[in-house]
Amino acid sequence: MWTTIAIVAVIILYIVAVYNGLVARRVQAREAWATIDTQLKRRYDLIPNLVNAVKGAAKHEKGTLESVIAARGQAMSASGVADKSVAENQLTGALKHIFALSESYPALRANENFLELQQELTDTETKIQAARQFYNTVVMSLNTQIQQFPSSIVASLFKFVPEKFFELDEEEKAAVKKAPKVEF
């Protein structure tokens, strides 16, 4: 009888430990997503200022500026990791076009406000990348635990579902895989 009680107690303790581990990873994933969301909001706040700085120097680039504003609006209204990921990749592409304008407009390159905003956005992009990497690491850990036996049994009992990764779009994946050219 004591053996049966001991075995049941060990099983219950195991279930509790696995459940608590899954909960901790899920909370960590949500906190990591909140960090990404904070950096994205900072990015959204900087974009109108960047657009205004470009308006003065590059008056003929209305289409580029409108595409950045539209991409920002879509990114801000996107919900869920998958939709947010797609919208953010589109916004990143639109921002690349604005930064490319500085090559065509010397007045823009000389504009201190534009340069400061460009630096702040670059810094924010770096923080977003780091937050995205951390989020994906946490999600990988959670998803692995959900799928591994025997913790998968506990995960299915308590309806834990895998989280989605915040992924690069195909263009960014190709750029990451491509080695940079170095010329002297």
C-alpha positions as CSV (number, residue, x, y, z in Angstrom):
1,M,0.0,0.0,0.0
2,W,2.8,2.5,0.9
3,T,4.5,1.6,-2.4
4,T,1.3,2.5,-4.3
5,I,1.0,5.8,-2.4
6,A,4.7,6.6,-3.1
7,I,4.3,5.8,-6.8
8,V,1.1,8.0,-7.1
9,A,2.9,10.8,-5.2
10,V,5.9,10.7,-7.5
11,I,3.6,10.7,-10.6
12,I,1.7,13.7,-9.2
13,L,4.9,15.5,-8.3
14,Y,6.2,14.9,-11.9
15,I,3.0,16.2,-13.4
16,V,3.1,19.3,-11.2
17,A,6.8,19.9,-12.1
18,V,6.2,19.5,-15.8
19,Y,3.0,21.7,-15.7
20,N,4.9,24.4,-13.8
21,G,7.8,24.2,-16.3
22,L,5.3,24.6,-19.2
23,V,3.6,27.5,-17.5
24,A,7.0,29.2,-16.8
25,R,8.0,28.8,-20.5
26,R,4.7,30.1,-21.7
27,V,4.9,33.2,-19.5
28,Q,8.5,33.7,-20.6
29,A,7.4,33.6,-24.3
30,R,4.7,36.1,-23.6
31,E,7.1,38.4,-21.8
32,A,9.6,38.0,-24.7
33,W,6.7,39.0,-27.1
34,A,5.9,42.0,-25.0
35,T,9.6,43.1,-25.3
36,I,9.3,42.8,-29.1
37,D,6.0,44.7,-29.0
38,T,7.6,47.5,-27.0
39,Q,10.4,48.0,-29.5
40,L,7.9,47.8,-32.4
41,K,5.9,50.6,-30.8
42,R,9.1,52.7,-30.4
43,R,9.7,52.1,-34.1
44,Y,6.1,53.1,-35.0
45,D,6.6,56.4,-33.0
46,L,9.9,57.2,-34.9
47,I,8.5,56.6,-38.4
48,P,6.3,59.7,-38.7
49,N,9.2,61.9,-37.6
50,L,11.4,60.2,-40.2
51,V,8.8,60.7,-42.9
52,N,8.5,64.4,-42.1
53,A,12.3,64.8,-42.3
54,V,12.3,63.1,-45.7
55,K,9.3,65.2,-46.9
56,G,11.2,68.4,-46.8
57,A,14.3,67.1,-48.6
58,A,12.7,64.7,-51.1
59,K,9.5,66.3,-52.2
60,H,9.2,64.1,-55.3
61,E,9.1,60.8,-53.3
62,K,5.5,60.9,-52.3
63,G,4.9,57.2,-53.3
64,T,7.8,56.0,-51.1
65,L,6.5,58.0,-48.2
66,E,3.0,56.8,-48.6
67,S,4.1,53.2,-48.8
68,V,6.0,53.6,-45.5
69,I,2.9,55.2,-43.8
70,A,0.7,52.4,-45.2
71,A,3.1,49.7,-44.1
72,R,3.3,51.3,-40.6
73,G,-0.5,51.3,-40.4
74,Q,-0.7,47.6,-41.3
75,A,2.0,46.7,-38.9
76,M,0.3,48.6,-36.0
77,S,-3.1,46.9,-36.7
78,A,-1.7,43.4,-37.2
79,S,-2.4,40.9,-34.4
80,G,-0.9,37.6,-33.6
81,V,2.7,36.5,-34.2
82,A,2.2,35.3,-37.8
83,D,0.4,38.4,-39.0
84,K,2.7,40.7,-37.1
85,S,5.7,39.0,-38.6
86,V,4.4,39.5,-42.2
87,A,3.5,43.1,-41.5
88,E,6.8,43.9,-39.9
89,N,8.7,42.4,-42.8
90,Q,6.8,44.7,-45.2
91,L,7.5,47.7,-43.0
92,T,11.2,46.9,-42.9
93,G,11.3,46.7,-46.7
94,A,9.5,50.1,-46.9
95,L,12.0,51.7,-44.5
96,K,14.9,50.4,-46.6
97,H,13.5,52.5,-49.5
98,I,13.5,55.6,-47.3
99,F,17.1,55.0,-46.3
100,A,18.0,54.5,-49.9
101,L,16.6,57.9,-50.7
102,S,19.5,59.5,-48.7
103,E,21.8,58.4,-51.4
104,S,19.9,60.3,-54.1
105,Y,19.3,63.5,-52.0
106,P,22.4,65.1,-50.6
107,A,20.3,67.6,-48.6
108,L,18.8,64.6,-46.8
109,R,22.2,63.2,-46.0
110,A,23.2,66.6,-44.5
111,N,20.0,66.9,-42.5
112,E,20.9,66.3,-38.8
113,N,17.3,65.4,-37.9
114,F,17.2,62.7,-40.6
115,L,20.6,61.3,-39.5
116,E,19.5,61.2,-35.9
117,L,16.2,59.5,-36.7
118,Q,18.0,57.1,-39.0
119,Q,20.4,56.2,-36.1
120,E,17.6,55.8,-33.6
121,L,15.7,53.5,-36.1
122,T,18.9,51.5,-36.7
123,D,19.3,51.2,-32.9
124,T,15.7,50.1,-32.6
125,E,16.1,47.6,-35.4
126,T,19.0,46.1,-33.5
127,K,16.9,45.8,-30.4
128,I,14.1,44.2,-32.3
129,Q,16.4,41.6,-33.8
130,A,17.8,40.8,-30.3
131,A,14.3,40.6,-28.9
132,R,13.1,38.5,-31.8
133,Q,16.0,36.1,-31.3
134,F,15.3,35.8,-27.6
135,Y,11.5,35.2,-28.3
136,N,12.3,32.5,-30.8
137,T,14.7,30.8,-28.4
138,V,12.0,30.8,-25.7
139,V,9.4,29.5,-28.1
140,M,11.7,26.8,-29.3
141,S,12.2,25.6,-25.7
142,L,8.4,25.7,-25.0
143,N,7.5,23.9,-28.2
144,T,10.2,21.3,-27.7
145,Q,8.9,20.5,-24.2
146,I,5.3,20.4,-25.5
147,Q,6.3,17.8,-28.1
148,Q,8.8,15.6,-26.0
149,F,7.6,12.5,-24.3
150,P,6.5,12.2,-21.5
151,S,5.9,15.9,-21.0
152,S,3.8,15.9,-24.2
153,I,1.2,13.9,-22.2
154,V,1.0,16.6,-19.5
155,A,1.0,19.3,-22.2
156,S,-2.0,17.7,-24.0
157,L,-3.8,17.1,-20.7
158,F,-3.6,20.9,-19.9
159,K,-4.1,22.0,-23.5
160,F,-0.7,23.6,-24.1
161,V,-0.2,24.5,-27.8
162,P,3.0,25.4,-29.6
163,E,3.6,29.0,-30.1
164,K,4.5,30.5,-33.5
165,F,8.0,31.8,-34.3
166,F,8.6,35.4,-35.3
167,E,10.2,34.7,-38.7
168,L,12.1,36.5,-41.4
169,D,10.4,36.8,-44.8
170,E,11.9,35.0,-47.8
171,E,13.9,38.1,-48.9
172,E,15.5,38.5,-45.5
173,K,16.2,34.8,-45.3
174,A,18.0,34.9,-48.7
175,A,20.0,38.0,-47.6
176,V,21.1,36.2,-44.4
177,K,22.3,33.1,-46.3
178,K,24.1,35.2,-48.9
179,A,27.7,36.0,-48.1
180,P,28.6,39.7,-48.3
181,K,30.9,40.7,-51.1
182,V,34.2,42.3,-50.0
183,E,36.1,44.4,-52.5
184,F,39.3,46.3,-52.1
